[in-house]
Structure formats: C-alpha cells, structure tokens
C-alpha cells in the first residue's frame, strides 16, 4: 500500500506477453519452478481485494508469467502486496492489508510458511545477524504503536518488537545495523532511525517524508519527498540527504530549489555511484559526488503512454518503470536503456502487461 490502494477482481489467468513493443499477447509461458534469471514484479492489487500478485519476466523478455504465486500454490497471495525481501533461497512477500508475510522458495515459488501473528500493517523487510526485521505501522489512528518486528528465521515467527517513531517505512542493513526511514505513516515524518542489537539506537533528522534508502560509496543516501501542499505544517521541497555511516550524522544534501514551485521527489534507485529518479514522467540521473541537481532529464517517458511512475528500478543498464494506470485495470512495465555502459538513455526496449498496481522490482539471480 503506497498511500492509495484500489479495486479490481481477483482472478488472474495466465497472461502471455510478447517480446515486441506493441504489447501483443503472443508469448511463451515460463516453466513452473523456473523463476530465476529474471525480475519479479510485485503487483499490489486493489485495497480490500485479494488480488495482489507476482509477475515474472526473464532477462531476455522471452518468458513472461503473471500470477506466479497463485499458479504455483493454488491460493490467493492476499490484499495489497507491499514488498519482497530475499534471504538465501527464500523470498519473504510482505502483504500489507492482509497483515501477513508469505514465505516462498524464491526460485520455485512453492510456499514454505505464512507469518501472521504480531504483524500489523507491515511495510518492508530486511535481514541482519540471521534474523528478519519488518517495519509495521500498526493502528493508523495510534501514533505510538509503530514497531519493527524481529523474525526468528528458523521458526518464521515474530520473536520480539522494537518500538520506533511513527511511520517506519524502508529498512536497510549495513554492518549488522538496521536503518529505517520514517515517512510518517498517515502523518509526515522526517527522520531515519538506527536499530542495533535489536533496540533503537538513535534517530537522525533528515528531510521531510524520507523514503528510499541507498548506500553509495560508503554513505547512506536518503530520498526525502518533501511535504505536500496540503500539509498543515506547510509544503516543502524534496531533497537527497547524505548520512555518514561512521558517525550516523548528516554530512551533506542535494536540494531542489525553494524559490519557485516546489519539487517533490518521485521514485529513486541507485546504480553504482549514480542516483536515478523521476519527477513526473521525466527521468533524471545525478552523481553522488555532484553539488547540484541536474536541470535537464535523461529522457521523458510520457511519449510511451506512461501515465505514472509507480515503481522504479535500475539494473544491468536498464531502467524499469511500473505504470499502474489508476489501479482499475492491469498495469504495465516499461523497460528502457539507462545510458550506462555505453548505451543511450531512454530507448524503449519493452512494454509488458503485468498485474494490478505494479510497484516493485526484485532481480532474482
């Protein structure tokens, strides 16, 4: 649930997608049990509908299969798929409105376990020191019940809870510590918390609505969206905030101008020393060594009927964009060249039909 969740019926038959850019329905079905060497697309589905799903796309686009979890396990994935985390041969699929985590073999997608106890409004998952850590918003009307659930990976059960400030969102491991962005739940957060030895260590004030976390050249980069214009405390522009991981202090930032119409960050992803991001349908790239943000985009995806950038990733010199189309129909994935390794930026490689509300990409190598 990335802020809004939506509607659609919950049966997704096998959908075959071609390798041509015209998005026709000719294609080749993935053999069951062969979901590696490609990307898993997480489709949120519609809020209050059990139509969340996972799609598989092979690296060369020759194989596409939708509704993988349901096909393999003959059951629904759940209501609003939020994120996936990999641990060894397992994939932990966090299902937000079902208050559950589906555990599957990441290559065959055969179900191994389901975690429901002590999970409440879960968001994202990370792994450290042989344990799983899941951010939970809890009751949205209670600003004091948010926590990080600690999962015993031997039993797939929650062993303890770590109380944190409101709206814990992304979670990232580094050197045995967990870094958690606090987007604010149904409010507006502005901090990153550090969890060490299964306890809250410190809170770092960054920018408004911190979301994605990336480690680049030994530093933590926090993507802060900026408060919207309807926020009671006033609108703020987005920015990237750099955190020194040795001292857990802010050491720099890349900020959008505040003298004109305020710019809010869209989705972000790191590749090497570069940060890719979107503002509307325009895709940008900035180096972590830059002192200012670029004024011109790499390209504008609007010409390929991209109505929204609801999911975003960069991998293997490709940019992946998830287009949700308002959540009342199946979404699409658009794949472009990134401009890395001698490629041009913005060449459309493929458009692929997936499930309802595509929002995340997970590269299953």
Secondary structure as UniProt FT lines:
FT   TURN            21..22
FT   TURN            32..33
FT   STRAND          38..43
FT   TURN            47..48
FT   STRAND          53..58
FT   TURN            59..60
FT   STRAND          63..65
FT   HELIX           68..73
FT   STRAND          81..87
FT   TURN            88..89
FT   STRAND          90..95
FT   TURN            96..99
FT   STRAND          100..105
FT   TURN            106..108
FT   STRAND          111..115
FT   TURN            117..118
FT   STRAND          122..128
FT   TURN            129..130
FT   STRAND          131..136
FT   TURN            140..141
FT   TURN            143..144
FT   STRAND          147..152
FT   TURN            153..156
FT   STRAND          157..163
FT   STRAND          168..174
FT   TURN            175..176
FT   STRAND          177..182
FT   TURN            185..186
FT   STRAND          191..196
FT   TURN            197..198
FT   STRAND          199..205
FT   TURN            208..209
FT   STRAND          210..216
FT   TURN            217..218
FT   STRAND          219..224
FT   TURN            229..230
FT   TURN            232..233
FT   STRAND          239..244
FT   TURN            245..248
FT   STRAND          249..255
FT   STRAND          268..271
FT   TURN            272..273
FT   STRAND          274..279
FT   TURN            280..281
FT   STRAND          282..287
FT   TURN            288..289
FT   STRAND          299..300
FT   HELIX           301..304
FT   STRAND          311..315
FT   TURN            316..317
FT   STRAND          318..323
FT   HELIX           325..327
FT   STRAND          332..338
FT   TURN            341..342
FT   STRAND          345..353
FT   TURN            356..357
FT   STRAND          358..364
//
